[in-house]
Amino acid sequence: MTGRGIVRASWIGTTVFGAGTVLGVVAPDPLAWLGFAVSLALFVVGCGVFVWSFALAVGRSRTDEIAVANLYLMSGAPSEVRVQLFGSLAVEVVVAFGTAAARPYTIAATAILAPVYGVALCGLWAARYGTFPPRRPAPRRK
């Protein structure tokens, strides 16, 4: 599988996120800050990766026809990669909403920010390895 490191990073981040936030919900007095720190770290890393993936896509857009929806929905990715990355993202979303529902109005609710990490890694994989149709020449103006 191409881009195995990105898929691995996605599942590692998802696992750390799940463990940290669940511990923060189960034992909020000593561990609430752990869940908060993990959620915030994944959000910040996700923002950076998001910008990086977009910059890579902009570079490729000179030769390839790339739309933002195709980039982050991974239309040019093999199904094995899509299943892995979207599966990881789905787990992040479920954990985030579950955490926010279990401890609303607390720092645990910041878990809702973490899935930015999963979306960003989808975009990074597509920007680096995705297949897109060649760019069509722009029509001539009269």
N, CA, C and O atoms as a GROMACS GRO file, in nm:
protein
  568
    1MET      N    1   0.086  -0.118   0.000
    1MET     CA    2   0.000   0.000   0.000
    1MET      C    3   0.090   0.124   0.000
    1MET      O    4   0.181   0.135   0.082
    2THR      N    5   0.063   0.214  -0.091
    2THR     CA    6   0.137   0.339  -0.098
    2THR      C    7   0.094   0.431   0.016
    2THR      O    8  -0.024   0.437   0.050
    3GLY      N    9   0.189   0.502   0.074
    3GLY     CA   10   0.156   0.596   0.181
    3GLY      C   11   0.124   0.528   0.312
    3GLY      O   12   0.044   0.579   0.391
    4ARG      N   13   0.185   0.415   0.335
    4ARG     CA   14   0.158   0.338   0.457
    4ARG      C   15   0.188   0.418   0.584
    4ARG      O   16   0.119   0.402   0.684
    5GLY      N   17   0.290   0.503   0.579
    5GLY     CA   18   0.325   0.585   0.696
    5GLY      C   19   0.213   0.680   0.735
    5GLY      O   20   0.190   0.704   0.854
    6ILE      N   21   0.145   0.735   0.637
    6ILE     CA   22   0.034   0.826   0.665
    6ILE      C   23  -0.081   0.750   0.730
    6ILE      O   24  -0.143   0.798   0.825
    7VAL      N   25  -0.110   0.632   0.677
    7VAL     CA   26  -0.217   0.549   0.734
    7VAL      C   27  -0.181   0.509   0.877
    7VAL      O   28  -0.265   0.513   0.967
    8ARG      N   29  -0.056   0.470   0.898
    8ARG     CA   30  -0.011   0.432   1.032
    8ARG      C   31  -0.021   0.550   1.128
    8ARG      O   32  -0.068   0.535   1.241
    9ALA      N   33   0.022   0.668   1.083
    9ALA     CA   34   0.013   0.788   1.168
    9ALA      C   35  -0.132   0.819   1.204
    9ALA      O   36  -0.160   0.862   1.316
   10SER      N   37  -0.222   0.796   1.111
   10SER     CA   38  -0.363   0.820   1.138
   10SER      C   39  -0.414   0.729   1.249
   10SER      O   40  -0.482   0.775   1.341
   11TRP      N   41  -0.383   0.600   1.240
   11TRP     CA   42  -0.430   0.506   1.342
   11TRP      C   43  -0.360   0.527   1.476
   11TRP      O   44  -0.422   0.510   1.580
   12ILE      N   45  -0.234   0.564   1.475
   12ILE     CA   46  -0.164   0.593   1.601
   12ILE      C   47  -0.229   0.713   1.669
   12ILE      O   48  -0.258   0.709   1.788
   13GLY      N   49  -0.250   0.820   1.593
   13GLY     CA   50  -0.316   0.938   1.650
   13GLY      C   51  -0.454   0.908   1.702
   13GLY      O   52  -0.494   0.956   1.808
   14THR      N   53  -0.529   0.827   1.628
   14THR     CA   54  -0.664   0.790   1.669
   14THR      C   55  -0.661   0.708   1.798
   14THR      O   56  -0.744   0.728   1.887
   15THR      N   57  -0.566   0.616   1.808
   15THR     CA   58  -0.554   0.532   1.928
   15THR      C   59  -0.517   0.615   2.050
   15THR      O   60  -0.577   0.599   2.157
   16VAL      N   61  -0.420   0.704   2.035
   16VAL     CA   62  -0.379   0.790   2.146
   16VAL      C   63  -0.495   0.881   2.186
   16VAL      O   64  -0.521   0.902   2.305
   17PHE      N   65  -0.565   0.934   2.087
   17PHE     CA   66  -0.680   1.020   2.114
   17PHE      C   67  -0.788   0.943   2.190
   17PHE      O   68  -0.840   0.991   2.290
   18GLY      N   69  -0.822   0.824   2.141
   18GLY     CA   70  -0.924   0.744   2.207
   18GLY      C   71  -0.887   0.712   2.351
   18GLY      O   72  -0.969   0.726   2.441
   19ALA      N   73  -0.764   0.668   2.372
   19ALA     CA   74  -0.721   0.633   2.507
   19ALA      C   75  -0.720   0.755   2.599
   19ALA      O   76  -0.770   0.749   2.711
   20GLY      N   77  -0.663   0.864   2.551
   20GLY     CA   78  -0.653   0.985   2.634
   20GLY      C   79  -0.787   1.043   2.672
   20GLY      O   80  -0.809   1.083   2.786
   21THR      N   81  -0.878   1.049   2.576
   21THR     CA   82  -1.008   1.110   2.605
   21THR      C   83  -1.096   1.019   2.690
   21THR      O   84  -1.168   1.066   2.777
   22VAL      N   85  -1.090   0.888   2.664
   22VAL     CA   86  -1.169   0.796   2.746
   22VAL      C   87  -1.120   0.798   2.890
   22VAL      O   88  -1.201   0.798   2.983
   23LEU      N   89  -0.989   0.800   2.909
   23LEU     CA   90  -0.935   0.810   3.045
   23LEU      C   91  -0.979   0.940   3.111
   23LEU      O   92  -1.012   0.943   3.230
   24GLY      N   93  -0.980   1.048   3.034
   24GLY     CA   94  -1.024   1.176   3.087
   24GLY      C   95  -1.171   1.180   3.125
   24GLY      O   96  -1.210   1.253   3.216
   25VAL      N   97  -1.253   1.100   3.057
   25VAL     CA   98  -1.396   1.093   3.089
   25VAL      C   99  -1.418   1.002   3.210
   25VAL      O  100  -1.498   1.034   3.298
   26VAL      N  101  -1.348   0.890   3.213
   26VAL     CA  102  -1.367   0.792   3.321
   26VAL      C  103  -1.314   0.845   3.454
   26VAL      O  104  -1.378   0.828   3.558
   27ALA      N  105  -1.198   0.909   3.451
   27ALA     CA  106  -1.137   0.962   3.574
   27ALA      C  107  -1.104   1.109   3.553
   27ALA      O  108  -0.987   1.144   3.534
   28PRO      N  109  -1.205   1.196   3.555
   28PRO     CA  110  -1.182   1.336   3.518
   28PRO      C  111  -1.093   1.414   3.614
   28PRO      O  112  -1.023   1.506   3.573
   29ASP      N  113  -1.096   1.378   3.743
   29ASP     CA  114  -1.015   1.458   3.836
   29ASP      C  115  -0.866   1.452   3.805
   29ASP      O  116  -0.804   1.557   3.790
   30PRO      N  117  -0.805   1.334   3.794
   30PRO     CA  118  -0.662   1.338   3.763
   30PRO      C  119  -0.630   1.344   3.614
   30PRO      O  120  -0.521   1.388   3.577
   31LEU      N  121  -0.722   1.301   3.526
   31LEU     CA  122  -0.685   1.280   3.386
   31LEU      C  123  -0.758   1.368   3.284
   31LEU      O  124  -0.738   1.351   3.164
   32ALA      N  125  -0.841   1.458   3.328
   32ALA     CA  126  -0.913   1.544   3.232
   32ALA      C  127  -0.816   1.624   3.147
   32ALA      O  128  -0.840   1.645   3.028
   33TRP      N  129  -0.707   1.667   3.206
   33TRP     CA  130  -0.609   1.746   3.132
   33TRP      C  131  -0.535   1.663   3.028
   33TRP      O  132  -0.489   1.717   2.927
   34LEU      N  133  -0.524   1.533   3.051
   34LEU     CA  134  -0.462   1.445   2.952
   34LEU      C  135  -0.546   1.444   2.824
   34LEU      O  136  -0.494   1.462   2.714
   35GLY      N  137  -0.676   1.422   2.839
   35GLY     CA  138  -0.764   1.423   2.723
   35GLY      C  139  -0.762   1.556   2.651
   35GLY      O  140  -0.762   1.562   2.528
   36PHE      N  141  -0.761   1.664   2.729
   36PHE     CA  142  -0.754   1.799   2.671
   36PHE      C  143  -0.625   1.817   2.592
   36PHE      O  144  -0.627   1.867   2.480
   37ALA      N  145  -0.512   1.776   2.651
   37ALA     CA  146  -0.382   1.793   2.585
   37ALA      C  147  -0.374   1.712   2.456
   37ALA      O  148  -0.324   1.761   2.355
   38VAL      N  149  -0.424   1.589   2.458
   38VAL     CA  150  -0.421   1.505   2.338
   38VAL      C  151  -0.510   1.566   2.230
   38VAL      O  152  -0.471   1.573   2.114
   39SER      N  153  -0.629   1.608   2.268
   39SER     CA  154  -0.722   1.669   2.170
   39SER      C  155  -0.663   1.794   2.108
   39SER      O  156  -0.669   1.814   1.987
   40LEU      N  157  -0.606   1.878   2.192
   40LEU     CA  158  -0.547   2.003   2.143
   40LEU      C  159  -0.426   1.975   2.055
   40LEU      O  160  -0.408   2.041   1.952
   41ALA      N  161  -0.343   1.878   2.095
   41ALA     CA  162  -0.225   1.844   2.015
   41ALA      C  163  -0.265   1.793   1.876
   41ALA      O  164  -0.207   1.834   1.776
   42LEU      N  165  -0.364   1.705   1.872
   42LEU     CA  166  -0.409   1.654   1.741
   42LEU      C  167  -0.470   1.764   1.657
   42LEU      O  168  -0.453   1.765   1.535
   43PHE      N  169  -0.540   1.856   1.719
   43PHE     CA  170  -0.597   1.968   1.645
   43PHE      C  171  -0.487   2.055   1.585
   43PHE      O  172  -0.493   2.090   1.467
   44VAL      N  173  -0.386   2.089   1.664
   44VAL     CA  174  -0.277   2.174   1.616
   44VAL      C  175  -0.198   2.104   1.507
   44VAL      O  176  -0.167   2.164   1.404
   45VAL      N  177  -0.163   1.977   1.529
   45VAL     CA  178  -0.091   1.901   1.426
   45VAL      C  179  -0.177   1.889   1.301
   45VAL      O  180  -0.127   1.904   1.190
   46GLY      N  181  -0.306   1.864   1.319
   46GLY     CA  182  -0.397   1.854   1.205
   46GLY      C  183  -0.404   1.982   1.124
   46GLY      O  184  -0.408   1.978   1.001
   47CYS      N  185  -0.404   2.096   1.192
   47CYS     CA  186  -0.404   2.225   1.120
   47CYS      C  187  -0.278   2.240   1.036
   47CYS      O  188  -0.284   2.284   0.922
   48GLY      N  189  -0.164   2.204   1.094
   48GLY     CA  190  -0.038   2.212   1.019
   48GLY      C  191  -0.036   2.119   0.899
   48GLY      O  192   0.005   2.158   0.790
   49VAL      N  193  -0.081   1.996   0.919
   49VAL     CA  194  -0.085   1.898   0.810
   49VAL      C  195  -0.186   1.941   0.704
   49VAL      O  196  -0.164   1.919   0.585
   50PHE      N  197  -0.295   2.001   0.746
   50PHE     CA  198  -0.397   2.050   0.653
   50PHE      C  199  -0.336   2.154   0.558
   50PHE      O  200  -0.355   2.148   0.437
   51VAL      N  201  -0.262   2.249   0.614
   51VAL     CA  202  -0.196   2.352   0.533
   51VAL      C  203  -0.093   2.288   0.441
   51VAL      O  204  -0.083   2.324   0.324
   52TRP      N  205  -0.016   2.193   0.494
   52TRP     CA  206   0.086   2.124   0.416
   52TRP      C  207   0.021   2.049   0.299
   52TRP      O  208   0.069   2.058   0.186
   53SER      N  209  -0.087   1.976   0.325
   53SER     CA  210  -0.152   1.901   0.218
   53SER      C  211  -0.209   1.994   0.112
   53SER      O  212  -0.204   1.964  -0.007
   54PHE      N  213  -0.264   2.106   0.155
   54PHE     CA  214  -0.318   2.201   0.059
   54PHE      C  215  -0.207   2.260  -0.027
   54PHE      O  216  -0.225   2.279  -0.147
   55ALA      N  217  -0.092   2.290   0.034
   55ALA     CA  218   0.022   2.344  -0.042
   55ALA      C  219   0.072   2.241  -0.143
   55ALA      O  220   0.105   2.277  -0.256
   56LEU      N  221   0.079   2.115  -0.105
   56LEU     CA  222   0.119   2.011  -0.200
   56LEU      C  223   0.020   2.001  -0.315
   56LEU      O  224   0.060   1.985  -0.431
   57ALA      N  225  -0.108   2.011  -0.284
   57ALA     CA  226  -0.211   2.003  -0.388
   57ALA      C  227  -0.203   2.122  -0.483
   57ALA      O  228  -0.223   2.108  -0.603
   58VAL      N  229  -0.173   2.239  -0.429
   58VAL     CA  230  -0.158   2.358  -0.514
   58VAL      C  231  -0.042   2.336  -0.611
   58VAL      O  232  -0.053   2.371  -0.729
   59GLY      N  233   0.067   2.279  -0.563
   59GLY     CA  234   0.180   2.249  -0.651
   59GLY      C  235   0.143   2.150  -0.760
   59GLY      O  236   0.185   2.166  -0.875
   60ARG      N  237   0.065   2.049  -0.726
   60ARG     CA  238   0.024   1.950  -0.825
   60ARG      C  239  -0.081   2.003  -0.920
   60ARG      O  240  -0.098   1.950  -1.030
   61SER      N  241  -0.152   2.108  -0.882
   61SER     CA  242  -0.262   2.157  -0.965
   61SER      C  243  -0.213   2.220  -1.095
   61SER      O  244  -0.294   2.250  -1.183
   62ARG      N  245  -0.085   2.242  -1.108
   62ARG     CA  246  -0.031   2.292  -1.236
   62ARG      C  247  -0.045   2.188  -1.347
   62ARG      O  248  -0.062   2.222  -1.464
   63THR      N  249  -0.038   2.061  -1.308
   63THR     CA  250  -0.046   1.954  -1.407
   63THR      C  251  -0.170   1.866  -1.392
   63THR      O  252  -0.211   1.800  -1.487
   64ASP      N  253  -0.230   1.866  -1.273
   64ASP     CA  254  -0.346   1.781  -1.246
   64ASP      C  255  -0.468   1.865  -1.213
   64ASP      O  256  -0.457   1.974  -1.156
   65GLU      N  257  -0.584   1.814  -1.248
   65GLU     CA  258  -0.712   1.880  -1.219
   65GLU      C  259  -0.757   1.837  -1.079
   65GLU      O  260  -0.817   1.730  -1.062
   66ILE      N  261  -0.727   1.919  -0.978
   66ILE     CA  262  -0.756   1.884  -0.839
   66ILE      C  263  -0.861   1.980  -0.784
   66ILE      O  264  -0.843   2.102  -0.786
   67ALA      N  265  -0.969   1.924  -0.734
   67ALA     CA  266  -1.071   2.002  -0.663
   67ALA      C  267  -1.056   1.972  -0.514
   67ALA      O  268  -1.013   1.862  -0.477
   68VAL      N  269  -1.091   2.067  -0.431
   68VAL     CA  270  -1.077   2.048  -0.286
   68VAL      C  271  -1.159   1.927  -0.240
   68VAL      O  272  -1.112   1.850  -0.156
   69ALA      N  273  -1.278   1.910  -0.294
   69ALA     CA  274  -1.360   1.795  -0.256
   69ALA      C  275  -1.292   1.664  -0.295
   69ALA      O  276  -1.294   1.568  -0.218
   70ASN      N  277  -1.231   1.659  -0.413
   70ASN     CA  278  -1.160   1.538  -0.455
   70ASN      C  279  -1.039   1.512  -0.366
   70ASN      O  280  -1.002   1.397  -0.342
   71LEU      N  281  -0.978   1.619  -0.319
   71LEU     CA  282  -0.859   1.606  -0.237
   71LEU      C  283  -0.893   1.545  -0.102
   71LEU      O  284  -0.832   1.445  -0.063
   72TYR      N  285  -0.988   1.602  -0.030
   72TYR     CA  286  -1.016   1.557   0.106
   72TYR      C  287  -1.116   1.441   0.112
   72TYR      O  288  -1.125   1.374   0.215
   73LEU      N  289  -1.190   1.416   0.004
   73LEU     CA  290  -1.276   1.298  -0.002
   73LEU      C  291  -1.205   1.182  -0.071
   73LEU      O  292  -1.262   1.074  -0.085
   74MET      N  293  -1.084   1.205  -0.114
   74MET     CA  294  -0.993   1.102  -0.166
   74MET      C  295  -1.050   1.023  -0.284
   74MET      O  296  -1.045   0.900  -0.285
   75SER      N  297  -1.105   1.094  -0.382
   75SER     CA  298  -1.164   1.024  -0.496
   75SER      C  299  -1.059   0.950  -0.578
   75SER      O  300  -1.092   0.854  -0.647
   76GLY      N  301  -0.934   0.994  -0.573
   76GLY     CA  302  -0.829   0.929  -0.651
   76GLY      C  303  -0.746   0.831  -0.572
   76GLY      O  304  -0.631   0.805  -0.607
   77ALA      N  305  -0.802   0.776  -0.464
   77ALA     CA  306  -0.728   0.683  -0.379
   77ALA      C  307  -0.786   0.542  -0.393
   77ALA      O  308  -0.905   0.526  -0.417
   78PRO      N  309  -0.701   0.441  -0.378
   78PRO     CA  310  -0.752   0.304  -0.379
   78PRO      C  311  -0.847   0.281  -0.261
   78PRO      O  312  -0.836   0.346  -0.158
   79SER      N  313  -0.940   0.189  -0.278
   79SER     CA  314  -1.040   0.166  -0.174
   79SER      C  315  -0.978   0.121  -0.042
   79SER      O  316  -1.029   0.155   0.064
   80GLU      N  317  -0.869   0.047  -0.047
   80GLU     CA  318  -0.802   0.003   0.076
   80GLU      C  319  -0.756   0.122   0.160
   80GLU      O  320  -0.772   0.123   0.282
   81VAL      N  321  -0.700   0.222   0.094
   81VAL     CA  322  -0.653   0.342   0.164
   81VAL      C  323  -0.772   0.422   0.215
   81VAL      O  324  -0.770   0.469   0.329
   82ARG      N  325  -0.874   0.438   0.132
   82ARG     CA  326  -0.993   0.513   0.176
   82ARG      C  327  -1.057   0.448   0.298
   82ARG      O  328  -1.096   0.517   0.392
   83VAL      N  329  -1.069   0.316   0.296
   83VAL     CA  330  -1.129   0.246   0.410
   83VAL      C  331  -1.047   0.270   0.536
   83VAL      O  332  -1.104   0.296   0.643
   84GLN      N  333  -0.916   0.261   0.526
   84GLN     CA  334  -0.830   0.280   0.644
   84GLN      C  335  -0.839   0.422   0.697
   84GLN      O  336  -0.862   0.443   0.816
   85LEU      N  337  -0.821   0.520   0.610
   85LEU     CA  338  -0.819   0.660   0.656
   85LEU      C  339  -0.957   0.708   0.698
   85LEU      O  340  -0.970   0.779   0.798
   86PHE      N  341  -1.060   0.673   0.625
   86PHE     CA  342  -1.196   0.712   0.666
   86PHE      C  343  -1.240   0.635   0.790
   86PHE      O  344  -1.316   0.687   0.872
   87GLY      N  345  -1.192   0.511   0.805
   87GLY     CA  346  -1.222   0.436   0.927
   87GLY      C  347  -1.162   0.502   1.049
   87GLY      O  348  -1.228   0.516   1.152
   88SER      N  349  -1.038   0.543   1.037
   88SER     CA  350  -0.970   0.614   1.146
   88SER      C  351  -1.043   0.745   1.178
   88SER      O  352  -1.065   0.778   1.294
   89LEU      N  353  -1.079   0.818   1.074
   89LEU     CA  354  -1.152   0.944   1.093
   89LEU      C  355  -1.288   0.919   1.159
   89LEU      O  356  -1.328   0.995   1.247
   90ALA      N  357  -1.357   0.814   1.119
   90ALA     CA  358  -1.487   0.782   1.178
   90ALA      C  359  -1.474   0.752   1.327
   90ALA      O  360  -1.557   0.794   1.407
   91VAL      N  361  -1.370   0.678   1.364
   91VAL     CA  362  -1.347   0.649   1.506
   91VAL      C  363  -1.322   0.779   1.581
   91VAL      O  364  -1.374   0.798   1.691
   92GLU      N  365  -1.242   0.869   1.523
   92GLU     CA  366  -1.216   0.998   1.588
   92GLU      C  367  -1.345   1.077   1.609
   92GLU      O  368  -1.366   1.135   1.715
   93VAL      N  369  -1.431   1.078   1.509
   93VAL     CA  370  -1.557   1.152   1.519
   93VAL      C  371  -1.647   1.092   1.627
   93VAL      O  372  -1.706   1.165   1.706
   94VAL      N  373  -1.658   0.959   1.630
   94VAL     CA  374  -1.743   0.893   1.730
   94VAL      C  375  -1.689   0.920   1.871
   94VAL      O  376  -1.766   0.952   1.962
   95VAL      N  377  -1.557   0.906   1.890
   95VAL     CA  378  -1.498   0.931   2.021
   95VAL      C  379  -1.516   1.078   2.060
   95VAL      O  380  -1.547   1.108   2.175
   96ALA      N  381  -1.498   1.168   1.965
   96ALA     CA  382  -1.511   1.311   1.994
   96ALA      C  383  -1.653   1.346   2.038
   96ALA      O  384  -1.672   1.413   2.140
   97PHE      N  385  -1.752   1.302   1.962
   97PHE     CA  386  -1.890   1.332   1.999
   97PHE      C  387  -1.930   1.261   2.128
   97PHE      O  388  -2.002   1.318   2.211
   98GLY      N  389  -1.884   1.138   2.146
   98GLY     CA  390  -1.914   1.066   2.270
   98GLY      C  391  -1.854   1.134   2.391
   98GLY      O  392  -1.918   1.144   2.496
   99THR      N  393  -1.732   1.181   2.377
   99THR     CA  394  -1.665   1.251   2.487
   99THR      C  395  -1.736   1.382   2.518
   99THR      O  396  -1.762   1.414   2.634
  100ALA      N  397  -1.768   1.457   2.415
  100ALA     CA  398  -1.836   1.586   2.436
  100ALA      C  399  -1.975   1.565   2.496
  100ALA      O  400  -2.020   1.647   2.576
  101ALA      N  401  -2.042   1.457   2.459
  101ALA     CA  402  -2.174   1.429   2.515
  101ALA      C  403  -2.165   1.382   2.660
  101ALA      O  404  -2.251   1.414   2.742
  102ALA      N  405  -2.060   1.307   2.692
  102ALA     CA  406  -2.044   1.255   2.828
  102ALA      C  407  -2.005   1.364   2.927
  102ALA      O  408  -2.047   1.361   3.043
  103ARG      N  409  -1.926   1.460   2.882
  103ARG     CA  410  -1.879   1.567   2.971
  103ARG      C  411  -1.898   1.704   2.904
  103ARG      O  412  -1.800   1.773   2.876
  104PRO      N  413  -2.023   1.743   2.879
  104PRO     CA  414  -2.044   1.874   2.816
  104PRO      C  415  -2.005   1.986   2.912
  104PRO      O  416  -2.006   1.969   3.034
  105TYR      N  417  -1.971   2.099   2.856
  105TYR     CA  418  -1.935   2.219   2.932
  105TYR      C  419  -1.811   2.199   3.019
  105TYR      O  420  -1.794   2.268   3.120
  106THR      N  421  -1.725   2.106   2.980
  106THR     CA  422  -1.597   2.086   3.049
  106THR      C  423  -1.487   2.088   2.944
  106THR      O  424  -1.514   2.098   2.824
  107ILE      N  425  -1.362   2.076   2.990
  107ILE     CA  426  -1.252   2.074   2.893
  107ILE      C  427  -1.255   1.948   2.807
  107ILE      O  428  -1.191   1.945   2.702
  108ALA      N  429  -1.328   1.845   2.849
  108ALA     CA  430  -1.339   1.723   2.769
  108ALA      C  431  -1.408   1.750   2.636
  108ALA      O  432  -1.386   1.679   2.538
  109ALA      N  433  -1.493   1.852   2.632
  109ALA     CA  434  -1.566   1.884   2.508
  109ALA      C  435  -1.473   1.933   2.397
  109ALA      O  436  -1.514   1.938   2.281
  110THR      N  437  -1.350   1.970   2.432
  110THR     CA  438  -1.255   2.010   2.327
  110THR      C  439  -1.217   1.893   2.237
  110THR      O  440  -1.151   1.912   2.135
  111ALA      N  441  -1.256   1.772   2.274
  111ALA     CA  442  -1.229   1.655   2.190
  111ALA      C  443  -1.289   1.671   2.052
  111ALA      O  444  -1.244   1.607   1.956
  112ILE      N  445  -1.389   1.755   2.040
  112ILE     CA  446  -1.456   1.775   1.912
  112ILE      C  447  -1.362   1.834   1.807
  112ILE      O  448  -1.390   1.827   1.687
  113LEU      N  449  -1.249   1.892   1.850
  113LEU     CA  450  -1.152   1.951   1.757
  113LEU      C  451  -1.058   1.848   1.695
  113LEU      O  452  -1.002   1.873   1.588
  114ALA      N  453  -1.040   1.735   1.759
  114ALA     CA  454  -0.939   1.638   1.717
  114ALA      C  455  -0.959   1.579   1.578
  114ALA      O  456  -0.858   1.553   1.511
  115PRO      N  457  -1.080   1.556   1.528
  115PRO     CA  458  -1.093   1.497   1.394
  115PRO      C  459  -1.033   1.580   1.280
  115PRO      O  460  -1.022   1.531   1.168
  116VAL      N  461  -0.993   1.703   1.307
  116VAL     CA  462  -0.920   1.779   1.205
  116VAL      C  463  -0.795   1.701   1.164
  116VAL      O  464  -0.754   1.706   1.048
  117TYR      N  465  -0.737   1.629   1.257
  117TYR     CA  466  -0.618   1.547   1.231
  117TYR      C  467  -0.648   1.442   1.123
  117TYR      O  468  -0.571   1.427   1.028
  118GLY      N  469  -0.758   1.371   1.138
  118GLY     CA  470  -0.793   1.268   1.041
  118GLY      C  471  -0.823   1.324   0.903
  118GLY      O  472  -0.781   1.267   0.802
  119VAL      N  473  -0.895   1.434   0.898
  119VAL     CA  474  -0.926   1.498   0.769
  119VAL      C  475  -0.797   1.544   0.702
  119VAL      O  476  -0.780   1.527   0.581
  120ALA      N  477  -0.707   1.601   0.780
  120ALA     CA  478  -0.581   1.650   0.725
  120ALA      C  479  -0.497   1.537   0.668
  120ALA      O  480  -0.436   1.553   0.562
  121LEU      N  481  -0.494   1.422   0.735
  121LEU     CA  482  -0.416   1.310   0.683
  121LEU      C  483  -0.478   1.252   0.557
  121LEU      O  484  -0.406   1.203   0.470
  122CYS      N  485  -0.610   1.256   0.546
  122CYS     CA  486  -0.675   1.216   0.420
  122CYS      C  487  -0.627   1.307   0.306
  122CYS      O  488  -0.592   1.259   0.198
  123GLY      N  489  -0.624   1.437   0.332
  123GLY     CA  490  -0.578   1.532   0.231
  123GLY      C  491  -0.431   1.514   0.198
  123GLY      O  492  -0.392   1.525   0.082
  124LEU      N  493  -0.350   1.485   0.300
  124LEU     CA  494  -0.207   1.465   0.275
  124LEU      C  495  -0.184   1.343   0.187
  124LEU      O  496  -0.103   1.348   0.095
  125TRP      N  497  -0.254   1.234   0.216
  125TRP     CA  498  -0.238   1.114   0.134
  125TRP      C  499  -0.277   1.144  -0.011
  125TRP      O  500  -0.205   1.108  -0.104
  126ALA      N  501  -0.391   1.209  -0.028
  126ALA     CA  502  -0.439   1.238  -0.164
  126ALA      C  503  -0.345   1.334  -0.236
  126ALA      O  504  -0.320   1.318  -0.356
  127ALA      N  505  -0.294   1.433  -0.166
  127ALA     CA  506  -0.204   1.530  -0.230
  127ALA      C  507  -0.073   1.464  -0.273
  127ALA      O  508  -0.017   1.501  -0.376
  128ARG      N  509  -0.026   1.370  -0.196
  128ARG     CA  510   0.101   1.305  -0.230
  128ARG      C  511   0.086   1.189  -0.327
  128ARG      O  512   0.167   1.174  -0.418
  129TYR      N  513  -0.017   1.107  -0.309
  129TYR     CA  514  -0.025   0.982  -0.384
  129TYR      C  515  -0.151   0.965  -0.468
  129TYR      O  516  -0.158   0.872  -0.548
  130GLY      N  517  -0.249   1.052  -0.453
  130GLY     CA  518  -0.375   1.037  -0.524
  130GLY      C  519  -0.359   1.055  -0.675
  130GLY      O  520  -0.266   1.122  -0.721
  131THR      N  521  -0.449   0.995  -0.749
  131THR     CA  522  -0.448   1.012  -0.894
  131THR      C  523  -0.563   1.106  -0.932
  131THR      O  524  -0.676   1.091  -0.886
  132PHE      N  525  -0.530   1.200  -1.016
  132PHE     CA  526  -0.627   1.299  -1.062
  132PHE      C  527  -0.615   1.311  -1.213
  132PHE      O  528  -0.509   1.282  -1.269
  133PRO      N  529  -0.721   1.351  -1.280
  133PRO     CA  530  -0.711   1.367  -1.426
  133PRO      C  531  -0.616   1.480  -1.461
  133PRO      O  532  -0.596   1.573  -1.382
  134PRO      N  533  -0.556   1.473  -1.581
  134PRO     CA  534  -0.466   1.582  -1.622
  134PRO      C  535  -0.542   1.713  -1.638
  134PRO      O  536  -0.661   1.715  -1.670
  135ARG      N  537  -0.471   1.819  -1.615
  135ARG     CA  538  -0.532   1.953  -1.625
  135ARG      C  539  -0.562   1.983  -1.772
  135ARG      O  540  -0.480   1.960  -1.860
  136ARG      N  541  -0.682   2.033  -1.795
  136ARG     CA  542  -0.721   2.072  -1.931
  136ARG      C  543  -0.675   2.214  -1.958
  136ARG      O  544  -0.675   2.297  -1.867
  137PRO      N  545  -0.635   2.243  -2.079
  137PRO     CA  546  -0.594   2.380  -2.109
  137PRO      C  547  -0.712   2.476  -2.094
  137PRO      O  548  -0.826   2.442  -2.127
  138ALA      N  549  -0.683   2.594  -2.046
  138ALA     CA  550  -0.787   2.696  -2.030
  138ALA      C  551  -0.834   2.741  -2.168
  138ALA      O  552  -0.754   2.752  -2.261
  139PRO      N  553  -0.964   2.769  -2.182
  139PRO     CA  554  -1.013   2.817  -2.312
  139PRO      C  555  -0.954   2.954  -2.343
  139PRO      O  556  -0.932   3.036  -2.254
  140ARG      N  557  -0.930   2.977  -2.471
  140ARG     CA  558  -0.874   3.106  -2.514
  140ARG      C  559  -0.979   3.214  -2.507
  140ARG      O  560  -1.095   3.193  -2.543
  141ARG      N  561  -0.938   3.328  -2.461
  141ARG     CA  562  -1.029   3.444  -2.455
  141ARG      C  563  -1.023   3.518  -2.586
  141ARG      O  564  -0.919   3.525  -2.652
  142LYS      N  565  -1.136   3.575  -2.623
  142LYS     CA  566  -1.140   3.651  -2.750
  142LYS      C  567  -1.123   3.796  -2.726
  142LYS      O  568  -1.124   3.875  -2.820
   0.00000   0.00000   0.00000
